[in-house]
Amino acid sequence: MAGHTSDEFVNQVRAAVDIVDVVGEYVQLRKSGRAFLGLCPFHSEKSPSFNVNAERQFFHCFGCGAGGDVFSFLMKLEQLTFPEALHKLAERAGIDVPKPPQEEASPEKRAKQAMLEAHELVSKLYHYVLTETPYGVEAMKYLTKRGMSRQTLTEYQIGFAPDSWDFVTQFLKKRSFSQDLMVEAGLLAKSEAGKVFDRFRGRVMFPIHDSQGHVIGFGGRLLDNTQPRSSQPKYLNSPESLLFNKSATLFNLHRARSTMRKRKQALLFEGYVDVVSAWQAGFMQGVATLGTALTEQQARILRRNVESVVLCYDGDAAGQEATSKAIHVLQQAGLIVRVAPLPQGVDPDDYIRQHGAEAFSQQVLLQAMPVTAFRLKHLRSQYVINDETDKTRLIAKAVEIINELDSPVERDLYQRQLAEEYSLTLGDLKWESKRAYKQQKSERQRDKVSPAWNNSINNGKVTLAKTLPPAYHTAERKLLFYMMRNAELAFRVQQECNAHFQVDEHDALSAYLYAYYAEGNTEDPGKFIHYVQDESLKQLASGLAMMEYKEDVSDLEIGDYIKQVNNYPKRAELERLREEQRSLHLQAAAADSEDARKQLEIQAAIIGMKILELENALKEG
């Protein structure tokens, strides 16, 4: 049987998976010519620069330079080793994974695997306690009262942690899990005296999954009839661990992702109970942050999957403030944002239970307002108007918000609404708007001025000329592009290039190519990219393979590129000699004696002969 990472097994897996399908599970892709485009999952961007080549089975981002094959993509995105990525793709393709030779896994890998196993077991245990034992009766009554069906409880594997200090502790101990590791995983906790005990006690438990559906943590909620102690908050999430990164996790993403992508929209809630209630009511595209403010990482995850987000935060003051902050983060990630209106003091779960799915759809989701409308509404709630001064301040702030709109039509619409609301003439409001706009524009320009030129306003008219790469640099890149597609051409370059490629990375990649073809490999850029071991060179190769060069190239053009590479050392030496000759002439002009001057001129003449030889050699070459 082939080894678990043998070339035969690797090629079998590569042939069985399509990189477009794999990447498409993480990134929203659209067809563009022969490639697929999307937003890069490895850096923040608003315009897509991430390319996937379906024909050659590799990817490259022209924004951050990330590139490689399907294995590289999974390794980089999920922080996997090559064997882990290989086996994950093999399982995905339904290919039996050969039993690996006995080898020692890294301590971190063993710890991570043990944590995953423990979380899966404990998740099943909590669910069993809730649904099948007397310990879960009160919790089951509570959840039923809140309208959760048995199907929902099963789908989300909702459970209950008994109010015991060692229920889970003993469960894990009997299964030989290290208590210290389980404390690190967040399933158990340790007192200052060193006593290990259950972290979650007397709580309804909501498993938290990663993007692939593995349980990596829990969210625990006290029952309403439980008296919270000072050390027991109403909601409690697992702590950060090797598995769980709160800032980079969205509750329910693995379950909601397919619906989100179909509708190109996500519903973003504050808590997991809201998500579960919405799902049960038929709104399958809901995800939630985990008790903290929305992060840039979470916003980027959303942007990779959808184009727009409807914010469904609580209707209280805290929820509205959180909405304002989330709007900025989402817009920075390039998302279209709308805000669903909820009555004061009502959260989405309450609304759905009180009014039903139809009302939530018609009165909340379909009434979701644009960001500007929300900001104006939020602005009004922050002002108490006692006199004309307060009114003037509010209107001035409202005008600033409206002026930020790019569309003149939208600005006019909101200006008319504002004028009508506060009994102003539209002409006066537009005059005030123009005055404020000029001031805002002036302030923005000042903010953009670089420190070196802060004594003046940068009007944006001065641009720096692009520095073109030297001819040999472009020639080397074009040669590598064609060498990846033509073995015969690669052998020609190897024989005719008297000099090494001048760019170190180009030289290293060419060495890989010579070795690749020497081993009898076929002309396949995708396969070559996998062959390259160095990560930076793998990225370089994927970038070159994506370049827009013509497929057919003449022998004459290749000869010219080779000449550029061969001539560069001579041109560099010629420039050095000319500089040395100029220096000698200057020294001769400033010499103290006639003998010294003559000696320097003789040296300059000798160098002049060398310069002439090199110039002739370049002409002949």
Steps between C-alpha positions, in 0.01 A plus 500: 500500500623848420626703790267750663685792339652319199501669160254242373252574779549878470434489125194282556353752744591800282326341202188429706437850636429826321669804652204718394262287708733496801576872495132568428413361845691788656496776237214628284635458145375633167610402151719753321644383169697182563541569872278533805520816710422566864606691810824369643454306827856580605482880514236771518387644166191658346569421134570137402860422414489129590516279187433128468613323183265206440697363205835491679358451852683773689420836658676834532416830666640805323434702814706318764693252283355185658493212255533127450290192438199358680721354775668835557161670525376272777833504682510879507131558575452237772858488629542133401812299426529351152401147615197646681388694191563196279293272722219752534473528120522121463207455740310769312553309175408165658850359457626257764798643681790253521600423854799721581820350636547522872619852560492737793250783458597841631384582857278781369335271245433234765357763735276644230371158403427410864314830546286433192414149619412628847278778365308258278447259791396771745261649243325163468502462879333837560236424235433158655463654847246750367288261297528165680564552872317649802780759535377668183129517581496863619720612214276318252194675646679833470596440135154372410349809661727709279356323197794276403392179330660160545623521140680828577657357815629205298621712206702730726591223749383730779564346841511559871791509745381375842564723800787276610865573574638179352244348259707568187827477693433136592363424152824616337722347767348154442589538132863580583499862385768712666334733752755775437434476126123512557550813712700649210219397262247688715281202589627499858634771730752506783482689828790693649547207738541269202162325517358406156124536446235536227513840330133488398240423768123539497492639146328434171787418266539610138790333313714742298643359175781600269436564130519126429253394769737382775403589857766739631326662796173565681268781591318445828184681615361492853134404534273797566403357839865467604628774728823631343791517736764771472737246346233356270397731215177430311699406189836323505715401202797266484835677546753537219687176425689316227158434345298809582580853383199712589601789273519275193190288563138557402234288667308282250718587197544138393123451502401834344769533234321334208182708551704817549672447167182420312336818627825699500393630840558419866293582807734604780379459858659572835435162664460132426142484635393756238663291226328180615157670521545650152607163356197328651279771347645427156777762477799276433762765418553621857836518677610670821797646676581340833424754766759751379506786250528405133866466396675572169572127465131413532408772250752362250351151541157643420631690197652184357156342502245777435462847356260643759416466868181579689580592860247357745628625835292563811270803504636640827757781531791256532384313189472823300847607608638159400321538165674834436841345565426191290391713204844660477683165518273341238527794259878500536491137384306607188155374600164661426329547837136540598360519853189311606277707732402344833285659772675646804604228743414211266751250361444288186419187701233687699351648184478167316338326800252782557405585141603199288705440189273689259513820707877468539532472123256780411550747784869451580704353215310658212500831686878497543621855449810633322791604717435874457139465611614306807771752582251785483254308718777418748609866497149616594495259796816659638363856509249656735370814327420768755557806286610625158868452587450126555300478178773683304769264631298193408433630149870583452596143598229358273631709208851359556364144485305573180802667337696175533276339237654468153169505313352849434156340471528343846627826647205689352253243637633522856528880480131523406404270788709703745356832377145372534563348844637824648292749299792641300505626144680263267705789360636598842583138582682450171700820556600377847582160352735653239674711764546198729612283208781743408617503859487119527690465171768743616543310826524166319772637270700625796471157661650341187809723493815300559728608786775611264267751328277610786551869424264488203183340373552204269259559212553146370639620166862400562570136429821305507613340176510122510849358493520239228696184585831460312492308173678193640240473782209489252695262274558257788131502596389435143752217462373336819140538379577313177735250667214383725301417186776358277767252608698534176515876546619452859786279381591764239516771766710274722752449219510850352487716813867557577409698811275411788173690526584825676198500734570244773140376513492460121827306510370269775175437313687421177707242694174339616379490139818333373472237775126455437549419132814295567284268712274437201204710613250631247444858388237602756526830692255374764703186563823701501361740760434202727853370429657822633567462873589856596183698583624835363610336174166319478329838518736642238426207268124537536527874432708444187265228378212748523679769298331627184766408248418365155504123482696477172851638500755495216854366522619851422320644804640228728845570362456869580397423859802271542722775360360746755591261782846424359580865432401633840831416675686674215274805522545514877878476460492767226314739730746431780799573271345823370445618856858411590629687190298812593646487848856479365444801269375705797799398710737590215346847468555560869851344518773696684780413255542436129635146563197409707268640233670298223490182704126537560435576133691186399281292736192662350623417149556134589145480636382671179645212299311249716183701450546490124551124508180450698302734271616305196417169668148621575451615140618165365289309756 
